Amino acid sequence: MREQDRAWAACAIDSEGVITSSRCGNRRYHTCPHPRLELANTNRQYMEKFCNIFNLGHDRIKRYRNGSNGWIYKVQVCSMKDIARILQEIHPYLIIKRQRAERTIGRCIT
């Protein structure tokens, strides 16, 4: 992966992303919170670039109505393996969410 792609993705997560814990999928089977990585933007090409950098399929891009302002596009990553891989790649370039990324990488690897 090119250094400039890692830096771009880190900026995207720092500015418009979320690193959190939540329940993904069916609540009946996923009762304990686990890490989740999310990125949202009103530009589909922006989201496609993020998916391309990390070889995430474009089928992960979901489109939601953003009131009267048009559409918002969102990518959610719930796989601990994918989250760890992404965060390890961009970690050196993160500023705002660096500590949360470190904690999340630790949770994903153990």
Backbone hydrogen bonds, N-H to C=O, Kabsch-Sander energy under -0.5 kcal/mol:
donor,donor_aa,acceptor,acceptor_aa,energy
6,R,2,R,-1.9
7,A,3,E,-2.4
8,W,4,Q,-2.2
9,A,5,D,-2.6
10,A,6,R,-2.3
11,C,7,A,-2.1
12,A,8,W,-2.2
13,I,9,A,-2.4
14,D,10,A,-3.0
15,S,11,C,-2.4
16,E,12,A,-2.9
17,G,13,I,-1.6
18,V,38,E,-2.7
20,T,18,V,-0.5
20,T,36,R,-2.6
22,S,34,H,-2.6
24,C,22,S,-0.6
29,Y,26,N,-1.2
30,H,26,N,-1.7
31,T,29,Y,-0.6
34,H,22,S,-2.4
36,R,20,T,-2.8
37,L,77,V,-2.4
38,E,18,V,-2.5
39,L,75,V,-2.2
40,A,16,E,-1.4
41,N,73,Y,-2.4
44,R,42,T,-0.6
47,M,43,N,-1.4
48,E,44,R,-2.5
49,K,45,Q,-2.3
50,F,46,Y,-1.7
51,C,47,M,-2.3
52,N,48,E,-2.7
53,I,49,K,-2.4
54,F,50,F,-1.4
55,N,52,N,-1.0
56,L,51,C,-2.9
60,R,57,G,-2.0
61,I,58,H,-1.6
62,K,60,R,-0.7
62,K,74,K,-3.0
64,Y,72,I,-2.8
66,N,70,G,-3.3
67,G,65,R,-0.6
69,N,66,N,-2.1
70,G,67,G,-0.5
72,I,64,Y,-2.8
73,Y,41,N,-3.5
74,K,62,K,-2.6
75,V,39,L,-2.8
76,Q,60,R,-0.6
77,V,37,L,-3.2
78,C,76,Q,-0.5
83,I,79,S,-2.7
84,A,80,M,-2.4
85,R,81,K,-2.1
86,I,82,D,-2.6
87,L,83,I,-2.8
88,Q,84,A,-2.3
89,E,85,R,-1.6
90,I,86,I,-2.0
91,H,87,L,-1.8
93,Y,90,I,-2.0
94,L,90,I,-0.9
94,L,91,H,-1.1
98,R,95,I,-0.6
101,A,97,K,-2.2
102,E,98,R,-2.3
103,R,99,Q,-2.3
104,T,100,R,-2.4
105,I,101,A,-2.8
106,G,102,E,-2.0
107,R,103,R,-1.9
108,C,104,T,-2.3
109,I,105,I,-2.1
110,T,106,G,-1.7
